[in-house]
Amino acid sequence: MSEREEPESTSVRPESPMRREMNTLSKRRFRVAIAAALLLLLFIVWRGYLLFTPPSKHHDPVKVEIPEGGSVRAISEVLEQDGVIRSGFAFQIYARWKGQGSHFHAGKYVLYPDMRFREIVKALNIGPNGAYDDRPRITIPEGYTLVQIADLLDAKGVVSKEKFLRTAQTPDGIRQLHASFPLPEASLEGYLYPDTYFFKRNESPVKVIDEMLLNFSAKFYRPYLQEMEKRKTNLHDIVTIASLVEKEAKVPQDRARIAGVIMNRLEKKQRLEIDATVLYALGKHKDRVFFADLKVKSPYNTYQVAGLPPGAIASPGLNSLIAALLPEDNSYYYYVARPDGSHLFSRTLAEHETAKKQARKERNAKP
């Protein structure tokens, strides 16, 4: 009988408890290290994000003076020192990334700590918002239409009426503009904030309109954004209603009440029947609206078309915008103007007829 070689053993030596414990500990340390690295990365990203966000949610004006010939770095340091931005370094990164800084204007500004970088850049590109050089002082009255604004700017030598309206009333023109809020596609009626401005002569319509949009954001949109979000209201509807209030209300105490009447009629699906919308549809001002005028074919004629008109009919001031955002909670559905500019408000059609007779009597008695 021949000898046979014994096969080599293939059995694996069992892992010792100590080695098993060391492997488990190493895996645990590795997982902890990975988790710590991820947390550190998230913290760095979060801190970086904060540097690019406004330092405050409050809309308190800050006076800032940008030095003559200042570099982006120097301007960033001024903005950080004055509390308009969190980080001058972050603003430098943003400005250079956007290719900005070469056209920033020196001068005195009023900025706000809730402004985003893009709004600050736009303000610095437009120029100081105070009187300087030989720029004409131009006051846009509350209740002006786009056409009236265009006429005024043309008369002051700022921009031609044709170029202004082509930018403010066409989709192609509006796409050139920049705003921190959604813009309508067809017309900026109602969005150009009525205020006093200092524009350059022979300025581009884009720069002129951008400054007015920036002012709308600074004076109304940003300060009342939280309230709009809370009430889940549509900005375009607010601007539209505010323009109706602006044209209808002649005394301050009537603004919120008229806004309440408009909301009541909309909720009840009653036509608004506002004379000012008829005049806008006609394209001309008249002291009195006649029955023949009420037949004008237009989506702005609220005697014939239910609901709100497609957009605003004028530029509302701040008080009218606030009234549209915060209308009075009342049970009125009608109002009629009195000789002194105030209105008589009624809950029913019968009350309204009586109020109209009273208003007519007051007008006839007026010397």
BAFI-574274 format. One line per field, with one value per residue (C-alpha): residue number from 1; chain; x, y, z. Coordinates in Angstrom, 1 decimal. Each point is the difference from the previous one (the first is absolute). Layout:
BEGIN
n = c(NUM:...)
chain = c(A:...)
east = c(X:...)
north = c(Y:...)
up = c(Z:...)
//
This chain:
BEGIN
n = c(1:2:3:4:5:6:7:8:9:10:11:12:13:14:15:16:17:18:19:20:21:22:23:24:25:26:27:28:29:30:31:32:33:34:35:36:37:38:39:40:41:42:43:44:45:46:47:48:49:50:51:52:53:54:55:56:57:58:59:60:61:62:63:64:65:66:67:68:69:70:71:72:73:74:75:76:77:78:79:80:81:82:83:84:85:86:87:88:89:90:91:92:93:94:95:96:97:98:99:100:101:102:103:104:105:106:107:108:109:110:111:112:113:114:115:116:117:118:119:120:121:122:123:124:125:126:127:128:129:130:131:132:133:134:135:136:137:138:139:140:141:142:143:144:145:146:147:148:149:150:151:152:153:154:155:156:157:158:159:160:161:162:163:164:165:166:167:168:169:170:171:172:173:174:175:176:177:178:179:180:181:182:183:184:185:186:187:188:189:190:191:192:193:194:195:196:197:198:199:200:201:202:203:204:205:206:207:208:209:210:211:212:213:214:215:216:217:218:219:220:221:222:223:224:225:226:227:228:229:230:231:232:233:234:235:236:237:238:239:240:241:242:243:244:245:246:247:248:249:250:251:252:253:254:255:256:257:258:259:260:261:262:263:264:265:266:267:268:269:270:271:272:273:274:275:276:277:278:279:280:281:282:283:284:285:286:287:288:289:290:291:292:293:294:295:296:297:298:299:300:301:302:303:304:305:306:307:308:309:310:311:312:313:314:315:316:317:318:319:320:321:322:323:324:325:326:327:328:329:330:331:332:333:334:335:336:337:338:339:340:341:342:343:344:345:346:347:348:349:350:351:352:353:354:355:356:357:358:359:360:361:362:363:364:365:366:367)
chain = c(A:A:A:A:A:A:A:A:A:A:A:A:A:A:A:A:A:A:A:A:A:A:A:A:A:A:A:A:A:A:A:A:A:A:A:A:A:A:A:A:A:A:A:A:A:A:A:A:A:A:A:A:A:A:A:A:A:A:A:A:A:A:A:A:A:A:A:A:A:A:A:A:A:A:A:A:A:A:A:A:A:A:A:A:A:A:A:A:A:A:A:A:A:A:A:A:A:A:A:A:A:A:A:A:A:A:A:A:A:A:A:A:A:A:A:A:A:A:A:A:A:A:A:A:A:A:A:A:A:A:A:A:A:A:A:A:A:A:A:A:A:A:A:A:A:A:A:A:A:A:A:A:A:A:A:A:A:A:A:A:A:A:A:A:A:A:A:A:A:A:A:A:A:A:A:A:A:A:A:A:A:A:A:A:A:A:A:A:A:A:A:A:A:A:A:A:A:A:A:A:A:A:A:A:A:A:A:A:A:A:A:A:A:A:A:A:A:A:A:A:A:A:A:A:A:A:A:A:A:A:A:A:A:A:A:A:A:A:A:A:A:A:A:A:A:A:A:A:A:A:A:A:A:A:A:A:A:A:A:A:A:A:A:A:A:A:A:A:A:A:A:A:A:A:A:A:A:A:A:A:A:A:A:A:A:A:A:A:A:A:A:A:A:A:A:A:A:A:A:A:A:A:A:A:A:A:A:A:A:A:A:A:A:A:A:A:A:A:A:A:A:A:A:A:A:A:A:A:A:A:A:A:A:A:A:A:A:A:A:A:A:A:A:A:A:A:A:A:A:A:A:A:A:A:A:A:A:A:A:A:A:A:A:A:A:A:A)
east = c(0.0:1.5:0.4:-2.3:0.8:-2.3:-1.9:0.9:-2.5:-2.4:-1.6:0.1:1.4:-2.8:0.4:1.0:-2.4:2.6:0.4:-3.8:-0.4:2.8:-1.7:-3.4:1.6:1.8:-3.3:-1.8:2.8:-0.2:-3.7:0.3:2.8:-2.2:-3.0:2.2:1.4:-3.5:-1.2:3.0:-0.7:-3.6:1.0:2.5:-2.7:-2.5:2.4:1.0:-3.7:-0.6:2.7:-1.9:-3.3:-1.3:1.2:-3.6:-3.6:-0.8:-0.5:1.9:1.7:3.8:1.9:3.0:2.7:1.9:3.5:1.1:2.1:-0.5:0.8:-2.5:2.0:-0.2:-3.7:-0.6:1.8:-2.2:-3.2:1.1:1.0:-3.3:-2.0:-1.5:1.6:1.4:3.3:2.0:2.0:-3.3:-1.2:3.4:-0.4:-3.6:0.9:2.9:-1.9:-2.7:2.6:-1.1:1.8:1.4:-3.1:-0.7:-0.7:1.4:-2.3:-2.5:-2.5:-2.9:0.2:-1.7:1.4:-2.6:1.1:1.5:3.4:-1.7:-2.1:3.1:1.9:-2.9:-0.2:3.7:-0.2:-2.9:1.7:-0.6:-3.7:0.5:0.3:3.4:1.6:-2.6:-2.5:-3.6:-2.2:-3.1:-3.0:-2.3:-3.4:-2.1:-2.6:2.0:-0.3:2.9:-0.9:0.0:3.4:1.4:-1.2:1.6:3.3:0.1:-0.8:2.9:2.4:0.6:-1.2:-2.2:-3.6:0.2:3.0:-1.4:-3.4:1.7:1.9:-2.8:-2.9:1.5:1.1:3.4:0.6:-1.1:2.4:2.9:-0.9:1.1:-2.2:-0.1:-3.7:-2.0:-0.7:-3.1:0.8:-1.9:0.0:1.6:-3.0:-0.2:3.5:2.0:0.1:-1.2:2.7:2.6:3.0:3.2:0.6:2.8:-1.1:-0.1:0.0:-0.8:-3.6:1.3:1.9:-2.9:-2.5:2.4:0.4:-3.8:-0.4:2.8:-1.9:-3.2:1.9:1.6:-3.2:-2.7:1.0:2.7:-1.5:-3.3:1.1:-0.6:-3.5:-0.7:1.3:-2.1:-3.1:0.8:-0.7:1.0:2.2:-1.6:-3.4:1.2:1.5:-3.2:-2.3:2.3:-0.2:-3.8:0.1:2.5:-2.4:-3.1:1.0:0.5:0.3:2.4:-2.7:-1.9:2.9:-0.3:-3.8:-0.2:2.5:-2.4:-3.0:2.1:0.8:-3.7:-1.2:2.7:-1.0:-3.6:0.9:-1.6:1.4:2.1:-1.5:2.8:-0.1:3.8:0.4:-2.3:2.1:3.1:-1.7:-0.9:3.5:-0.9:-1.1:-3.6:-1.6:-3.1:-0.6:-3.2:-2.1:1.4:3.5:-0.9:-0.4:3.7:1.3:3.0:1.2:0.5:-3.7:-1.2:-3.6:0.1:2.7:-0.2:2.9:3.2:1.3:3.1:2.3:0.4:-1.4:2.5:3.0:-1.3:1.8:1.0:-3.2:-2.1:2.3:-0.4:-3.8:-0.1:2.1:-1.9:-3.6:-2.6:-2.2:-3.4:-3.4:-0.2:-0.7:-0.5:1.4:-0.7:2.2:-0.9:0.9:2.9:1.6:-1.1:-2.5:-3.3:0.1:-3.0:-0.8:-3.0:-1.1:-2.9:2.4:2.2:-2.8:-0.7:3.7:0.1:-2.9:1.7:3.3:-2.0:-1.7:3.4:1.4:-3.0:0.2:3.7:0.5)
north = c(0.0:3.4:3.0:3.0:3.6:1.7:2.9:3.5:1.3:2.7:0.9:3.8:0.7:1.7:3.7:0.8:2.0:2.8:0.3:0.0:2.7:2.1:-0.4:1.1:3.0:1.0:-0.2:2.1:2.6:0.1:0.6:2.7:1.7:0.0:1.4:2.7:0.9:0.3:2.1:2.3:0.2:0.9:2.6:1.6:0.1:1.4:2.7:0.8:0.3:2.4:2.3:0.5:0.7:3.4:0.8:0.9:-0.5:3.5:2.8:2.8:2.6:0.2:3.0:-1.1:2.1:-1.7:1.5:1.5:-2.5:-2.7:-3.6:-2.8:-1.0:3.5:0.3:-3.5:1.1:3.1:-2.0:-2.5:2.7:1.8:-3.2:-0.3:-3.4:-2.8:-0.5:2.3:-3.0:-1.8:3.2:0.2:-3.6:0.6:3.3:-1.5:-3.1:2.2:2.2:3.0:2.8:2.0:2.2:0.6:3.7:1.9:2.1:-0.2:-2.8:-1.2:-3.8:-2.6:-3.0:-2.3:0.6:-2.9:0.3:0.4:2.9:1.7:-0.5:1.5:3.0:0.7:-0.3:2.4:2.6:2.0:0.6:3.6:3.2:0.5:1.5:1.6:-2.7:1.2:-0.5:-2.0:-0.8:-2.7:0.7:-2.8:-1.1:0.7:-2.5:-1.3:2.4:3.0:-1.2:-0.3:3.5:1.5:-1.7:1.0:3.6:0.0:-1.4:-3.3:-2.5:0.1:-0.9:-2.6:-1.8:0.1:-1.5:-2.6:-1.3:0.3:-1.3:-2.9:-3.5:0.5:3.3:-1.5:-3.0:2.5:1.2:-1.3:-0.2:-2.0:-0.7:-1.6:2.5:-0.3:-0.9:2.6:3.3:1.5:2.2:0.4:-1.2:3.2:1.5:3.6:2.1:2.7:-1.1:1.5:-1.6:0.8:1.8:-2.3:-3.1:-3.5:-1.0:-3.2:1.9:2.4:-2.8:-2.2:2.8:0.4:-3.8:0.0:2.8:-2.1:-2.9:2.2:1.9:-2.7:-3.5:-0.9:1.7:-1.7:-3.3:-2.0:1.5:-1.0:-3.5:-0.3:1.1:-2.1:3.0:0.5:3.0:0.8:0.0:2.3:2.5:-0.1:0.6:2.7:1.8:0.0:1.3:2.7:1.3:-0.3:1.2:3.7:0.0:-2.3:-1.5:-1.4:-2.1:-3.2:0.3:0.2:-3.0:-1.9:0.8:-1.3:-3.2:-0.5:0.4:-2.3:-2.6:0.3:0.0:3.4:2.2:2.7:2.8:2.5:3.2:0.3:-3.3:1.4:3.1:-2.1:-2.1:3.3:1.2:3.5:1.9:1.3:1.8:-2.2:-3.4:-0.3:-3.1:-0.1:-0.3:-3.1:-1.9:0.3:-3.5:-0.7:-2.6:3.0:1.0:-1.3:0.9:-2.7:-2.5:-1.9:-0.2:2.1:1.7:-1.6:2.3:3.3:3.3:2.3:0.1:-0.4:1.7:-1.8:0.7:-1.5:-3.1:-0.5:0.4:-2.6:-2.4:0.8:0.9:0.9:-2.9:1.5:-0.9:2.8:-0.6:3.5:3.5:3.4:3.1:3.1:3.6:0.1:-3.2:-2.3:-2.9:-1.2:-3.8:-2.3:-3.7:-0.4:1.4:1.8:1.7:0.9:1.7:2.1:0.9:1.1:2.3:1.5:0.5:1.6:2.3:1.0:0.8:2.1:1.9:0.7:3.7)
up = c(0.0:-1.2:2.2:-0.8:0.8:2.5:-1.6:1.3:2.4:-1.4:3.2:1.1:3.3:2.1:0.6:3.5:2.1:0.3:-3.8:-0.4:2.5:-1.7:-3.4:1.4:1.7:-3.2:-1.9:2.6:0.0:-3.8:0.1:2.6:-2.0:-3.2:2.0:1.5:-3.4:-1.5:2.9:-0.4:-3.7:0.6:2.6:-2.5:-2.7:2.4:1.2:-3.6:-0.9:2.9:-1.3:-3.2:1.7:1.3:3.5:1.2:-0.9:1.2:-2.5:1.8:-2.3:0.2:-1.4:-1.9:-1.8:-2.8:-0.5:-3.3:-1.9:2.5:-1.0:0.5:3.1:1.5:-0.8:1.5:3.2:0.2:-0.4:2.6:2.5:-0.4:0.6:-3.5:-0.6:2.1:-1.8:-2.2:-1.3:-1.0:-1.8:-1.9:-1.1:-1.2:-1.8:-1.8:-0.9:-1.5:-1.8:2.1:1.6:-2.9:-0.2:3.7:0.7:2.8:2.2:2.8:0.1:2.2:0.1:2.2:1.9:-1.4:-3.6:-2.0:-1.8:-3.4:1.3:1.5:-3.3:-1.9:2.3:-0.3:-3.8:-0.2:2.2:3.2:0.9:1.1:-2.0:-1.6:-3.2:-2.2:0.0:-0.2:3.0:-1.2:2.1:-1.2:1.6:1.4:-2.4:-3.2:-2.8:-2.1:-2.8:2.4:1.5:-3.5:-0.9:3.1:-0.5:-3.6:0.8:2.6:-2.6:1.8:-2.6:-3.0:0.5:-2.8:1.4:3.5:-1.0:-2.3:3.1:2.5:-2.2:-2.1:1.0:-1.7:2.0:3.3:-0.4:0.1:3.4:3.5:3.1:3.2:-0.6:-2.9:-2.8:-2.3:-3.5:-2.0:2.0:3.1:0.7:3.7:0.8:-0.5:3.4:0.2:1.7:-0.5:-2.2:-1.3:-3.4:-2.5:-3.2:-3.0:2.2:-1.3:0.7:1.7:2.6:0.7:0.4:2.0:2.5:0.4:0.4:2.6:1.8:-0.1:1.6:2.6:1.0:-0.2:-1.3:2.5:3.1:-0.6:-1.5:3.2:0.3:-3.6:0.6:3.2:-1.8:-3.1:-2.2:-3.6:-0.6:-3.4:1.6:2.8:-2.5:-2.1:3.0:1.3:-3.3:0.2:3.6:-1.1:-2.7:2.1:3.5:0.5:3.8:2.0:2.2:-3.0:-1.5:2.1:0.0:-3.8:-0.2:2.3:-2.4:-2.9:1.8:1.0:-3.6:-1.3:2.6:-0.9:-3.8:-0.5:-2.7:1.5:-2.2:0.7:-2.1:0.0:-1.9:-2.7:-0.3:-0.3:-2.7:-1.9:0.4:1.1:3.1:0.4:2.9:-0.4:-1.4:-2.1:-0.8:-3.6:1.5:1.9:-3.3:-1.0:-0.9:2.1:2.6:2.3:-0.1:3.3:-0.8:-2.7:1.2:3.3:2.4:0.0:-3.2:-1.5:1.9:1.7:-1.5:1.7:2.3:3.6:2.9:3.2:1.9:-2.8:-0.2:3.7:-0.2:-2.7:2.0:3.3:-1.1:2.6:1.0:-0.6:-1.4:-2.6:-3.7:-1.3:0.3:-1.5:-0.1:2.0:-1.1:2.6:-1.5:2.8:-0.7:1.3:0.5:-0.2:0.6:-2.3:-3.3:1.7:2.4:-3.0:-1.8:3.1:0.3:-3.7:0.6:3.0:-1.9:-2.9:2.5:1.5:-3.4:-1.0:3.3:-0.5:-1.0)
//
